[in-house]
Amino acid sequence: MKRSGWKHIMTPNFLLGTAVLCGLTASAYGSVVLSENFDGLTPGLSATSVGDFHTINGTNVDILGPGLFGNLCVSPESGNCIDMDGSGGNPQGQLQSNTQFGPGTYLLSFDLIGSSRGNTASVTASLGNYSQVFTLASNDYSSGIVINQLVTVTSPSFLLFASDTPGEEGLVLDDVVLSTSATAVPEPSSFVPLAFALLTGMITLARRQRRSLS
């Protein structure tokens, strides 16, 4: 009796191949271990606790948003954002993650933009082997956008954003995301031939099984 539809090709080999293909795609992204856009916070000056971060060494930052200098959260920022130079006291913010991240490889993304107040300001972002100084003009809203920067952590480390600019007009920070990254994942370009070979093999197997059942 001839069987129709897809049931006759849903063999263990077919399912295994599909799982492998899907697994390769998923492993490229890993899992999110930190995601902070600061939108759940109440805007305010001289903040020392800001969501998944807190200030260190007696510094402070400003939480900007609707009703409190929200116009400084220029696109691509939205909602609330952080002025890395706070107000009063020691305003040269040093913003450290509440979580210490263990050894491994990570993908780091964040937005740093110019102050929008006429001055050039600077922030150093660091985690594990990654340390980058961002010096941006007031109207530079693109040079400090970081997407999926590969970071290697060899010993437990905190994610740190530290202002290098004295005063109360610093760079603006938003949309910080850190996710795990598989160390042995093929480059995206290599997924195409791998996926093609895998799918070709599964289709050939399905055709042979269909002929034997005809």
Backbone as JSON Lines, residues from 0, in Angstrom:
{"i":0,"aa":"M","n":[0.85,-1.19,0.0],"ca":[0.0,0.0,0.0],"c":[0.88,1.24,0.0]}
{"i":1,"aa":"K","n":[0.59,2.21,-0.88],"ca":[1.38,3.42,-0.99],"c":[0.96,4.41,0.08]}
{"i":2,"aa":"R","n":[1.98,4.95,0.78],"ca":[1.69,5.98,1.79],"c":[1.96,7.36,1.2]}
{"i":3,"aa":"S","n":[1.12,8.3,1.53],"ca":[1.27,9.66,0.98],"c":[1.61,10.62,2.09]}
{"i":4,"aa":"G","n":[1.93,11.86,1.66],"ca":[2.23,12.91,2.63],"c":[3.67,12.81,3.12]}
{"i":5,"aa":"W","n":[3.91,13.48,4.28],"ca":[5.27,13.56,4.8],"c":[5.56,12.49,5.84]}
{"i":6,"aa":"K","n":[4.57,11.7,6.24],"ca":[4.79,10.77,7.33],"c":[5.89,9.76,7.01]}
{"i":7,"aa":"H","n":[5.97,9.33,5.71],"ca":[6.91,8.28,5.36],"c":[8.36,8.74,5.37]}
{"i":8,"aa":"I","n":[8.62,10.06,5.42],"ca":[10.01,10.51,5.47],"c":[10.4,10.99,6.86]}
{"i":9,"aa":"M","n":[9.48,10.92,7.82],"ca":[9.8,11.36,9.17],"c":[10.52,10.26,9.92]}
{"i":10,"aa":"T","n":[11.65,9.82,9.37],"ca":[12.44,8.76,9.96],"c":[13.35,9.34,11.03]}
{"i":11,"aa":"P","n":[13.96,8.51,11.88],"ca":[14.9,9.01,12.87],"c":[16.05,9.8,12.25]}
{"i":12,"aa":"N","n":[16.55,9.33,11.07],"ca":[17.64,10.05,10.41],"c":[17.21,11.44,9.97]}
{"i":13,"aa":"F","n":[15.98,11.52,9.43],"ca":[15.46,12.81,8.98],"c":[15.33,13.76,10.16]}
{"i":14,"aa":"L","n":[14.76,13.26,11.25],"ca":[14.56,14.09,12.42],"c":[15.89,14.51,13.03]}
{"i":15,"aa":"L","n":[16.86,13.6,13.03],"ca":[18.17,13.93,13.56],"c":[18.84,15.01,12.74]}
{"i":16,"aa":"G","n":[18.76,14.89,11.42],"ca":[19.36,15.9,10.57],"c":[18.74,17.26,10.77]}
{"i":17,"aa":"T","n":[17.41,17.29,10.89],"ca":[16.73,18.55,11.12],"c":[17.15,19.16,12.45]}
{"i":18,"aa":"A","n":[17.28,18.31,13.47],"ca":[17.67,18.81,14.8],"c":[19.08,19.38,14.77]}
{"i":19,"aa":"V","n":[19.98,18.7,14.04],"ca":[21.36,19.19,13.94],"c":[21.39,20.55,13.27]}
{"i":20,"aa":"L","n":[20.65,20.69,12.16],"ca":[20.61,21.96,11.44],"c":[20.07,23.07,12.32]}
{"i":21,"aa":"C","n":[18.99,22.81,13.02],"ca":[18.4,23.82,13.9],"c":[19.34,24.13,15.05]}
{"i":22,"aa":"G","n":[20.04,23.09,15.56],"ca":[20.95,23.29,16.68],"c":[22.11,24.18,16.31]}
{"i":23,"aa":"L","n":[22.63,24.04,15.1],"ca":[23.72,24.89,14.65],"c":[23.3,26.34,14.62]}
{"i":24,"aa":"T","n":[22.09,26.59,14.11],"ca":[21.61,27.96,14.04],"c":[21.42,28.55,15.43]}
{"i":25,"aa":"A","n":[20.84,27.78,16.36],"ca":[20.58,28.29,17.69],"c":[21.86,28.56,18.45]}
{"i":26,"aa":"S","n":[22.88,27.68,18.28],"ca":[24.11,27.82,19.04],"c":[24.9,29.06,18.65]}
{"i":27,"aa":"A","n":[24.63,29.63,17.5],"ca":[25.34,30.83,17.09],"c":[24.99,32.01,17.97]}
{"i":28,"aa":"Y","n":[23.82,31.99,18.58],"ca":[23.35,33.12,19.36],"c":[23.51,32.91,20.86]}
{"i":29,"aa":"G","n":[23.49,31.67,21.35],"ca":[23.61,31.43,22.77],"c":[22.39,31.94,23.52]}
{"i":30,"aa":"S","n":[22.57,32.23,24.8],"ca":[21.47,32.72,25.63],"c":[21.82,34.07,26.24]}
{"i":31,"aa":"V","n":[20.82,34.9,26.42],"ca":[21.03,36.24,26.97],"c":[21.25,36.14,28.47]}
{"i":32,"aa":"V","n":[22.33,36.72,28.96],"ca":[22.62,36.71,30.39],"c":[22.45,38.08,31.03]}
{"i":33,"aa":"L","n":[22.36,39.12,30.22],"ca":[22.1,40.47,30.72],"c":[21.42,41.27,29.61]}
{"i":34,"aa":"S","n":[20.32,41.93,29.96],"ca":[19.63,42.79,29.0],"c":[19.04,43.97,29.78]}
{"i":35,"aa":"E","n":[19.56,45.15,29.53],"ca":[19.13,46.33,30.28],"c":[18.97,47.53,29.35]}
{"i":36,"aa":"N","n":[17.72,48.02,29.24],"ca":[17.47,49.24,28.47],"c":[17.07,50.4,29.37]}
{"i":37,"aa":"F","n":[17.07,50.18,30.68],"ca":[16.84,51.21,31.69],"c":[15.43,51.8,31.68]}
{"i":38,"aa":"D","n":[14.53,51.24,30.84],"ca":[13.19,51.81,30.72],"c":[12.32,51.56,31.95]}
{"i":39,"aa":"G","n":[12.69,50.58,32.76],"ca":[11.89,50.29,33.95],"c":[12.24,51.16,35.14]}
{"i":40,"aa":"L","n":[13.19,52.09,34.96],"ca":[13.64,52.93,36.06],"c":[12.92,54.28,36.06]}
{"i":41,"aa":"T","n":[12.93,54.94,37.21],"ca":[12.37,56.29,37.32],"c":[13.48,57.3,37.04]}
{"i":42,"aa":"P","n":[13.3,58.19,36.07],"ca":[14.33,59.18,35.79],"c":[14.7,59.97,37.04]}
{"i":43,"aa":"G","n":[15.98,60.23,37.2],"ca":[16.45,60.96,38.37],"c":[17.93,61.27,38.27]}
{"i":44,"aa":"L","n":[18.37,62.25,39.04],"ca":[19.77,62.67,39.05],"c":[20.54,61.95,40.15]}
{"i":45,"aa":"S","n":[21.86,61.89,39.99],"ca":[22.77,61.36,41.01],"c":[22.41,59.93,41.43]}
{"i":46,"aa":"A","n":[22.1,59.08,40.47],"ca":[21.71,57.7,40.77],"c":[22.95,56.83,41.0]}
{"i":47,"aa":"T","n":[22.83,55.9,41.93],"ca":[23.91,54.95,42.2],"c":[23.48,53.51,41.93]}
{"i":48,"aa":"S","n":[22.19,53.27,41.77],"ca":[21.66,51.94,41.43],"c":[20.77,52.09,40.2]}
{"i":49,"aa":"V","n":[21.14,51.41,39.12],"ca":[20.42,51.58,37.86],"c":[20.16,50.22,37.21]}
{"i":50,"aa":"G","n":[19.09,49.56,37.62],"ca":[18.72,48.28,37.03],"c":[19.77,47.21,37.29]}
{"i":51,"aa":"D","n":[20.32,46.65,36.22],"ca":[21.32,45.58,36.34],"c":[22.72,46.12,36.62]}
{"i":52,"aa":"F","n":[22.83,47.41,36.92],"ca":[24.12,48.04,37.17],"c":[24.08,48.87,38.46]}
{"i":53,"aa":"H","n":[25.27,49.18,38.96],"ca":[25.41,50.12,40.08],"c":[26.72,50.87,39.89]}
{"i":54,"aa":"T","n":[26.81,52.04,40.47],"ca":[28.04,52.81,40.36],"c":[29.03,52.37,41.43]}
{"i":55,"aa":"I","n":[30.31,52.57,41.16],"ca":[31.37,52.21,42.11],"c":[32.27,53.41,42.35]}
{"i":56,"aa":"N","n":[33.09,53.29,43.4],"ca":[34.08,54.31,43.76],"c":[33.45,55.67,44.04]}
{"i":57,"aa":"G","n":[32.24,55.67,44.6],"ca":[31.6,56.92,45.03],"c":[31.07,57.77,43.9]}
{"i":58,"aa":"T","n":[30.97,57.21,42.69],"ca":[30.5,58.0,41.55],"c":[28.99,57.9,41.42]}
{"i":59,"aa":"N","n":[28.43,58.69,40.51],"ca":[27.0,58.6,40.23],"c":[26.73,58.91,38.76]}
{"i":60,"aa":"V","n":[25.53,58.55,38.3],"ca":[25.11,58.82,36.93],"c":[23.7,59.4,36.99]}
{"i":61,"aa":"D","n":[23.22,59.91,35.87],"ca":[21.85,60.43,35.78],"c":[21.0,59.51,34.91]}
{"i":62,"aa":"I","n":[19.81,59.19,35.39],"ca":[18.85,58.42,34.6],"c":[17.96,59.42,33.87]}
{"i":63,"aa":"L","n":[18.09,59.49,32.55],"ca":[17.34,60.45,31.75],"c":[16.12,59.77,31.14]}
{"i":64,"aa":"G","n":[15.07,60.53,30.97],"ca":[13.86,59.98,30.38],"c":[12.77,61.02,30.33]}
{"i":65,"aa":"P","n":[11.55,60.62,30.01],"ca":[10.44,61.57,29.91],"c":[10.32,62.44,31.17]}
{"i":66,"aa":"G","n":[10.33,63.73,30.95],"ca":[10.23,64.66,32.06],"c":[11.55,65.06,32.66]}
{"i":67,"aa":"L","n":[12.64,64.4,32.29],"ca":[13.96,64.75,32.82],"c":[15.01,64.59,31.72]}
{"i":68,"aa":"F","n":[15.18,65.62,30.93],"ca":[16.18,65.64,29.85],"c":[16.04,64.45,28.9]}
{"i":69,"aa":"G","n":[14.79,64.02,28.7],"ca":[14.55,62.91,27.8],"c":[14.97,63.2,26.38]}
{"i":70,"aa":"N","n":[15.09,64.47,26.02],"ca":[15.51,64.85,24.67],"c":[16.95,64.46,24.38]}
{"i":71,"aa":"L","n":[17.72,64.1,25.43],"ca":[19.1,63.67,25.23],"c":[19.19,62.2,24.81]}
{"i":72,"aa":"C","n":[18.08,61.48,24.97],"ca":[18.05,60.07,24.54],"c":[17.75,60.02,23.04]}
{"i":73,"aa":"V","n":[18.68,60.55,22.27],"ca":[18.52,60.68,20.82],"c":[18.59,59.31,20.16]}
{"i":74,"aa":"S","n":[17.84,59.12,19.09],"ca":[17.87,57.87,18.32],"c":[19.32,57.51,17.98]}
{"i":75,"aa":"P","n":[19.75,56.26,18.16],"ca":[18.93,55.05,18.34],"c":[18.47,54.78,19.77]}
{"i":76,"aa":"E","n":[18.77,55.66,20.7],"ca":[18.25,55.49,22.06],"c":[16.74,55.74,22.06]}
{"i":77,"aa":"S","n":[16.07,55.2,23.08],"ca":[14.64,55.44,23.22],"c":[14.26,55.21,24.67]}
{"i":78,"aa":"G","n":[13.12,55.75,25.09],"ca":[12.72,55.59,26.48],"c":[13.73,56.26,27.39]}
{"i":79,"aa":"N","n":[14.17,55.53,28.42],"ca":[15.2,56.06,29.32],"c":[16.59,55.76,28.78]}
{"i":80,"aa":"C","n":[17.56,56.54,29.25],"ca":[18.96,56.29,28.93],"c":[19.79,56.83,30.09]}
{"i":81,"aa":"I","n":[21.09,56.59,30.06],"ca":[21.97,56.97,31.17],"c":[22.99,58.0,30.72]}
{"i":82,"aa":"D","n":[23.03,59.13,31.44],"ca":[24.1,60.11,31.26],"c":[25.26,59.63,32.12]}
{"i":83,"aa":"M","n":[26.37,59.24,31.47],"ca":[27.49,58.67,32.2],"c":[28.19,59.66,33.12]}
{"i":84,"aa":"D","n":[27.92,60.94,32.97],"ca":[28.4,61.94,33.94],"c":[27.19,62.42,34.73]}
{"i":85,"aa":"G","n":[27.13,62.08,36.01],"ca":[25.99,62.39,36.85],"c":[25.92,63.83,37.28]}
{"i":86,"aa":"S","n":[25.4,64.05,38.48],"ca":[25.19,65.42,38.98],"c":[25.67,65.53,40.42]}
{"i":87,"aa":"G","n":[26.51,66.53,40.68],"ca":[26.98,66.77,42.04],"c":[27.91,65.68,42.54]}
{"i":88,"aa":"G","n":[28.55,65.94,43.67],"ca":[29.44,64.93,44.26],"c":[30.55,64.53,43.3]}
{"i":89,"aa":"N","n":[30.64,63.24,43.04],"ca":[31.63,62.7,42.09],"c":[30.88,62.19,40.87]}
{"i":90,"aa":"P","n":[30.63,63.08,39.89],"ca":[29.72,62.73,38.79],"c":[30.34,61.94,37.64]}
{"i":91,"aa":"Q","n":[31.63,61.65,37.73],"ca":[32.3,60.94,36.63],"c":[32.01,59.45,36.77]}
{"i":92,"aa":"G","n":[30.85,59.03,36.21],"ca":[30.3,57.72,36.5],"c":[31.16,56.53,36.15]}
{"i":93,"aa":"Q","n":[31.16,55.54,37.05],"ca":[31.76,54.23,36.8],"c":[30.65,53.22,37.07]}
{"i":94,"aa":"L","n":[30.08,52.7,36.0],"ca":[28.87,51.88,36.07],"c":[29.23,50.41,35.87]}
{"i":95,"aa":"Q","n":[29.05,49.62,36.93],"ca":[29.46,48.22,36.91],"c":[28.25,47.3,37.0]}
{"i":96,"aa":"S","n":[28.31,46.18,36.28],"ca":[27.21,45.21,36.32],"c":[27.08,44.62,37.72]}
{"i":97,"aa":"N","n":[25.84,44.31,38.1],"ca":[25.61,43.64,39.38],"c":[26.11,42.2,39.34]}
{"i":98,"aa":"T","n":[26.13,41.62,38.14],"ca":[26.53,40.23,37.96],"c":[27.99,40.12,37.54]}
{"i":99,"aa":"Q","n":[28.67,39.16,38.14],"ca":[30.03,38.83,37.72],"c":[29.94,37.66,36.76]}
{"i":100,"aa":"F","n":[30.56,37.78,35.6],"ca":[30.43,36.77,34.55],"c":[31.63,35.84,34.55]}
{"i":101,"aa":"G","n":[31.32,34.53,34.49],"ca":[32.36,33.53,34.56],"c":[33.12,33.36,33.26]}
{"i":102,"aa":"P","n":[34.18,32.56,33.27],"ca":[34.97,32.32,32.06],"c":[34.12,31.79,30.92]}
{"i":103,"aa":"G","n":[34.43,32.24,29.72],"ca":[33.7,31.82,28.53],"c":[33.77,32.89,27.46]}
{"i":104,"aa":"T","n":[33.03,32.68,26.38],"ca":[32.96,33.67,25.32],"c":[31.56,34.26,25.29]}
{"i":105,"aa":"Y","n":[31.49,35.56,25.03],"ca":[30.23,36.3,25.08],"c":[30.12,37.21,23.86]}
{"i":106,"aa":"L","n":[28.89,37.63,23.58],"ca":[28.62,38.64,22.57],"c":[28.06,39.86,23.28]}
{"i":107,"aa":"L","n":[28.71,41.0,23.11],"ca":[28.35,42.23,23.82],"c":[27.82,43.27,22.85]}
{"i":108,"aa":"S","n":[26.67,43.84,23.19],"ca":[26.07,44.92,22.4],"c":[25.67,46.06,23.33]}
{"i":109,"aa":"F","n":[25.83,47.29,22.86],"ca":[25.38,48.46,23.62],"c":[25.39,49.69,22.72]}
{"i":110,"aa":"D","n":[24.7,50.73,23.17],"ca":[24.67,52.01,22.45],"c":[25.33,53.08,23.32]}
{"i":111,"aa":"L","n":[26.34,53.75,22.78],"ca":[26.9,54.95,23.37],"c":[26.78,56.05,22.33]}
{"i":112,"aa":"I","n":[26.21,57.18,22.72],"ca":[26.07,58.3,21.77],"c":[26.6,59.58,22.39]}
{"i":113,"aa":"G","n":[26.79,60.6,21.54],"ca":[27.29,61.89,22.0],"c":[26.37,62.55,23.02]}
{"i":114,"aa":"S","n":[26.9,63.5,23.74],"ca":[26.17,64.13,24.85],"c":[25.03,65.04,24.39]}
{"i":115,"aa":"S","n":[25.08,65.5,23.14],"ca":[24.1,66.45,22.59],"c":[24.14,67.81,23.28]}
{"i":116,"aa":"R","n":[25.25,68.1,23.98],"ca":[25.35,69.38,24.69],"c":[26.57,70.19,24.3]}
{"i":117,"aa":"G","n":[27.14,69.84,23.13],"ca":[28.22,70.66,22.58],"c":[29.62,70.22,22.92]}
{"i":118,"aa":"N","n":[29.79,69.27,23.83],"ca":[31.14,68.87,24.23],"c":[31.49,67.48,23.7]}
{"i":119,"aa":"T","n":[32.78,67.22,23.6],"ca":[33.27,65.89,23.28],"c":[33.52,65.15,24.59]}
{"i":120,"aa":"A","n":[33.04,63.92,24.68],"ca":[33.18,63.16,25.92],"c":[33.66,61.74,25.6]}
{"i":121,"aa":"S","n":[34.07,61.04,26.67],"ca":[34.7,59.73,26.48],"c":[34.24,58.74,27.55]}
{"i":122,"aa":"V","n":[34.11,57.48,27.15],"ca":[33.77,56.38,28.06],"c":[34.61,55.17,27.67]}
{"i":123,"aa":"T","n":[35.09,54.43,28.67],"ca":[35.77,53.16,28.43],"c":[34.84,52.02,28.81]}
{"i":124,"aa":"A","n":[34.62,51.11,27.86],"ca":[33.81,49.91,28.1],"c":[34.75,48.73,28.22]}
{"i":125,"aa":"S","n":[34.55,47.89,29.26],"ca":[35.47,46.77,29.44],"c":[34.78,45.55,30.03]}
{"i":126,"aa":"L","n":[35.23,44.38,29.58],"ca":[34.81,43.09,30.1],"c":[35.81,42.06,29.59]}
{"i":127,"aa":"G","n":[36.41,41.28,30.5],"ca":[37.37,40.26,30.08],"c":[38.5,40.86,29.27]}
{"i":128,"aa":"N","n":[38.73,40.29,28.07],"ca":[39.82,40.77,27.22],"c":[39.44,42.0,26.4]}
{"i":129,"aa":"Y","n":[38.19,42.47,26.57],"ca":[37.71,43.6,25.79],"c":[37.83,44.9,26.58]}
{"i":130,"aa":"S","n":[38.49,45.88,26.01],"ca":[38.56,47.21,26.6],"c":[38.64,48.22,25.46]}
{"i":131,"aa":"Q","n":[37.63,49.06,25.36],"ca":[37.56,49.99,24.24],"c":[37.18,51.38,24.74]}
{"i":132,"aa":"V","n":[37.96,52.37,24.31],"ca":[37.66,53.76,24.65],"c":[36.85,54.38,23.52]}
{"i":133,"aa":"F","n":[35.73,54.99,23.87],"ca":[34.88,55.67,22.91],"c":[34.91,57.17,23.19]}
{"i":134,"aa":"T","n":[35.47,57.91,22.25],"ca":[35.52,59.37,22.36],"c":[34.64,59.94,21.25]}
{"i":135,"aa":"L","n":[33.52,60.53,21.64],"ca":[32.51,60.94,20.67],"c":[32.22,62.44,20.77]}
{"i":136,"aa":"A","n":[32.07,63.06,19.61],"ca":[31.63,64.44,19.56],"c":[30.17,64.53,19.99]}
{"i":137,"aa":"S","n":[29.74,65.74,20.3],"ca":[28.39,65.96,20.83],"c":[27.3,65.36,19.95]}
{"i":138,"aa":"N","n":[27.47,65.45,18.63],"ca":[26.42,65.0,17.71],"c":[26.76,63.67,17.02]}
{"i":139,"aa":"D","n":[27.65,62.89,17.63],"ca":[28.02,61.59,17.07],"c":[27.09,60.53,17.67]}
{"i":140,"aa":"Y","n":[26.14,60.08,16.84],"ca":[25.15,59.12,17.32],"c":[25.32,57.74,16.68]}
{"i":141,"aa":"S","n":[26.48,57.46,16.12],"ca":[26.66,56.17,15.45],"c":[27.97,55.48,15.77]}
{"i":142,"aa":"S","n":[29.05,56.22,16.05],"ca":[30.36,55.59,16.23],"c":[30.45,54.71,17.47]}
{"i":143,"aa":"G","n":[29.56,54.93,18.44],"ca":[29.61,54.16,19.68],"c":[28.57,53.05,19.74]}
{"i":144,"aa":"I","n":[27.99,52.7,18.59],"ca":[27.03,51.6,18.55],"c":[27.79,50.3,18.35]}
{"i":145,"aa":"V","n":[27.72,49.4,19.32],"ca":[28.44,48.13,19.26],"c":[27.43,46.99,19.19]}
{"i":146,"aa":"I","n":[27.61,46.1,18.21],"ca":[26.68,44.99,18.02],"c":[27.46,43.68,17.98]}
{"i":147,"aa":"N","n":[27.17,42.8,18.92],"ca":[27.75,41.46,18.97],"c":[29.27,41.45,18.91]}
{"i":148,"aa":"Q","n":[29.88,42.26,19.78],"ca":[31.34,42.23,19.94],"c":[31.73,40.96,20.68]}
{"i":149,"aa":"L","n":[32.6,40.15,20.08],"ca":[33.04,38.92,20.72],"c":[33.99,39.23,21.86]}
{"i":150,"aa":"V","n":[33.68,38.72,23.04],"ca":[34.46,38.98,24.25],"c":[34.85,37.64,24.88]}
{"i":151,"aa":"T","n":[36.11,37.52,25.29],"ca":[36.58,36.33,25.98],"c":[36.87,36.67,27.43]}
{"i":152,"aa":"V","n":[36.27,35.92,28.34],"ca":[36.49,36.1,29.77],"c":[37.25,34.89,30.28]}
{"i":153,"aa":"T","n":[38.44,35.1,30.86],"ca":[39.26,33.99,31.37],"c":[39.15,33.83,32.87]}
{"i":154,"aa":"S","n":[38.72,34.86,33.56],"ca":[38.48,34.79,35.01],"c":[37.26,35.65,35.3]}
{"i":155,"aa":"P","n":[36.53,35.36,36.39],"ca":[35.29,36.1,36.67],"c":[35.48,37.62,36.54]}
{"i":156,"aa":"S","n":[34.6,38.25,35.77],"ca":[34.74,39.68,35.46],"c":[33.39,40.38,35.48]}
{"i":157,"aa":"F","n":[33.42,41.66,35.8],"ca":[32.24,42.51,35.72],"c":[32.28,43.31,34.41]}
{"i":158,"aa":"L","n":[31.12,43.63,33.89],"ca":[31.02,44.55,32.76],"c":[31.05,45.97,33.32]}
{"i":159,"aa":"L","n":[31.94,46.8,32.79],"ca":[32.13,48.14,33.34],"c":[32.1,49.2,32.25]}
{"i":160,"aa":"F","n":[31.33,50.26,32.5],"ca":[31.37,51.46,31.66],"c":[31.85,52.6,32.55]}
{"i":161,"aa":"A","n":[32.99,53.2,32.19],"ca":[33.59,54.24,33.04],"c":[33.78,55.53,32.25]}
{"i":162,"aa":"S","n":[33.22,56.61,32.75],"ca":[33.39,57.9,32.1],"c":[34.83,58.38,32.26]}
{"i":163,"aa":"D","n":[35.39,58.9,31.19],"ca":[36.74,59.47,31.22],"c":[36.69,61.0,31.15]}
{"i":164,"aa":"T","n":[35.49,61.57,31.31],"ca":[35.29,63.0,31.13],"c":[34.81,63.65,32.43]}
{"i":165,"aa":"P","n":[35.61,64.53,33.04],"ca":[35.16,65.22,34.24],"c":[33.94,66.1,33.94]}
{"i":166,"aa":"G","n":[33.17,66.42,34.97],"ca":[32.02,67.3,34.79],"c":[30.72,66.55,34.78]}
{"i":167,"aa":"E","n":[29.67,67.22,34.31],"ca":[28.32,66.66,34.38],"c":[27.67,66.51,33.0]}
{"i":168,"aa":"E","n":[28.5,66.43,31.95],"ca":[27.97,66.26,30.6],"c":[28.74,65.14,29.89]}
{"i":169,"aa":"G","n":[28.25,63.94,30.07],"ca":[28.96,62.77,29.54],"c":[28.25,62.13,28.36]}
{"i":170,"aa":"L","n":[28.82,61.02,27.9],"ca":[28.17,60.24,26.85],"c":[26.91,59.59,27.4]}
{"i":171,"aa":"V","n":[26.03,59.21,26.49],"ca":[24.74,58.63,26.86],"c":[24.74,57.14,26.51]}
{"i":172,"aa":"L","n":[24.33,56.31,27.49],"ca":[24.37,54.86,27.36],"c":[22.95,54.28,27.35]}
{"i":173,"aa":"D","n":[22.75,53.23,26.52],"ca":[21.45,52.56,26.48],"c":[21.61,51.17,25.87]}
{"i":174,"aa":"D","n":[20.58,50.34,26.03],"ca":[20.44,49.05,25.34],"c":[21.66,48.16,25.46]}
{"i":175,"aa":"V","n":[21.99,47.78,26.7],"ca":[23.13,46.9,26.95],"c":[22.65,45.45,26.95]}
{"i":176,"aa":"V","n":[23.25,44.62,26.11],"ca":[22.88,43.21,26.02],"c":[24.15,42.36,26.0]}
{"i":177,"aa":"L","n":[24.18,41.32,26.83],"ca":[25.29,40.38,26.84],"c":[24.72,38.98,26.74]}
{"i":178,"aa":"S","n":[25.24,38.2,25.79],"ca":[24.76,36.83,25.61],"c":[25.95,35.89,25.5]}
{"i":179,"aa":"T","n":[25.7,34.62,25.81],"ca":[26.76,33.63,25.69],"c":[26.99,33.32,24.21]}
{"i":180,"aa":"S","n":[28.19,32.83,23.91],"ca":[28.53,32.51,22.52],"c":[29.28,31.21,22.49]}
{"i":181,"aa":"A","n":[28.85,30.26,21.61],"ca":[29.56,28.99,21.46],"c":[30.91,29.24,20.81]}
{"i":182,"aa":"T","n":[31.96,28.59,21.31],"ca":[33.31,28.84,20.8],"c":[33.59,28.1,19.5]}
{"i":183,"aa":"A","n":[32.84,27.03,19.23],"ca":[33.13,26.2,18.06],"c":[32.04,26.29,17.01]}
{"i":184,"aa":"V","n":[31.41,27.44,16.93],"ca":[30.34,27.61,15.95],"c":[30.93,28.07,14.62]}
{"i":185,"aa":"P","n":[30.58,27.44,13.49],"ca":[31.1,27.87,12.19],"c":[30.68,29.3,11.87]}
{"i":186,"aa":"E","n":[31.47,29.96,11.04],"ca":[31.1,31.29,10.58],"c":[29.78,31.21,9.82]}
{"i":187,"aa":"P","n":[28.97,32.27,9.83],"ca":[27.68,32.25,9.13],"c":[27.78,31.82,7.68]}
{"i":188,"aa":"S","n":[28.87,32.22,6.98],"ca":[29.01,31.88,5.57],"c":[29.14,30.37,5.36]}
{"i":189,"aa":"S","n":[29.64,29.66,6.39],"ca":[29.82,28.22,6.24],"c":[28.54,27.46,6.5]}
{"i":190,"aa":"F","n":[27.52,28.12,7.06],"ca":[26.24,27.45,7.28],"c":[25.57,27.08,5.95]}
{"i":191,"aa":"V","n":[25.78,27.88,4.9],"ca":[25.08,27.66,3.64],"c":[25.46,26.33,3.01]}
{"i":192,"aa":"P","n":[26.77,26.06,2.74],"ca":[27.1,24.75,2.15],"c":[26.78,23.6,3.1]}
{"i":193,"aa":"L","n":[26.94,23.81,4.41],"ca":[26.64,22.75,5.36],"c":[25.16,22.41,5.33]}
{"i":194,"aa":"A","n":[24.33,23.43,5.34],"ca":[22.87,23.21,5.31],"c":[22.45,22.57,4.0]}
{"i":195,"aa":"F","n":[23.06,23.02,2.88],"ca":[22.72,22.46,1.57],"c":[23.05,20.98,1.51]}
{"i":196,"aa":"A","n":[24.24,20.6,2.0],"ca":[24.66,19.21,1.97],"c":[23.75,18.35,2.84]}
{"i":197,"aa":"L","n":[23.4,18.89,4.0],"ca":[22.54,18.14,4.92],"c":[21.15,17.93,4.33]}
{"i":198,"aa":"L","n":[20.58,19.0,3.78],"ca":[19.24,18.89,3.2],"c":[19.23,17.98,1.97]}
{"i":199,"aa":"T","n":[20.3,18.04,1.14],"ca":[20.38,17.17,-0.04],"c":[20.39,15.71,0.38]}
{"i":200,"aa":"G","n":[21.15,15.4,1.42],"ca":[21.2,14.03,1.91],"c":[19.85,13.55,2.41]}
{"i":201,"aa":"M","n":[19.13,14.42,3.12],"ca":[17.83,14.04,3.65],"c":[16.81,13.83,2.53]}
{"i":202,"aa":"I","n":[16.87,14.68,1.5],"ca":[15.94,14.54,0.37],"c":[16.21,13.24,-0.39]}
{"i":203,"aa":"T","n":[17.5,12.92,-0.6],"ca":[17.86,11.68,-1.29],"c":[17.35,10.47,-0.51]}
{"i":204,"aa":"L","n":[17.55,10.5,0.8],"ca":[17.07,9.41,1.65],"c":[15.56,9.26,1.56]}
{"i":205,"aa":"A","n":[14.86,10.39,1.57],"ca":[13.4,10.36,1.51],"c":[12.92,9.77,0.19]}
{"i":206,"aa":"R","n":[13.59,10.11,-0.92],"ca":[13.19,9.58,-2.23],"c":[13.39,8.09,-2.3]}
{"i":207,"aa":"R","n":[14.51,7.6,-1.75],"ca":[14.77,6.17,-1.77],"c":[13.72,5.41,-0.96]}
{"i":208,"aa":"Q","n":[13.35,5.98,0.18],"ca":[12.34,5.32,1.01],"c":[10.98,5.33,0.33]}
{"i":209,"aa":"R","n":[10.68,6.41,-0.38],"ca":[9.4,6.5,-1.08],"c":[9.32,5.46,-2.19]}
{"i":210,"aa":"R","n":[10.45,5.26,-2.93],"ca":[10.45,4.25,-4.0],"c":[10.25,2.85,-3.43]}
{"i":211,"aa":"S","n":[10.9,2.58,-2.29],"ca":[10.82,1.24,-1.72],"c":[9.44,0.95,-1.17]}
{"i":212,"aa":"L","n":[8.68,2.02,-0.89],"ca":[7.32,1.83,-0.36],"c":[6.25,1.89,-1.45]}
{"i":213,"aa":"S","n":[6.66,2.19,-2.69],"ca":[5.67,2.33,-3.79],"c":[5.16,0.95,-4.19]}
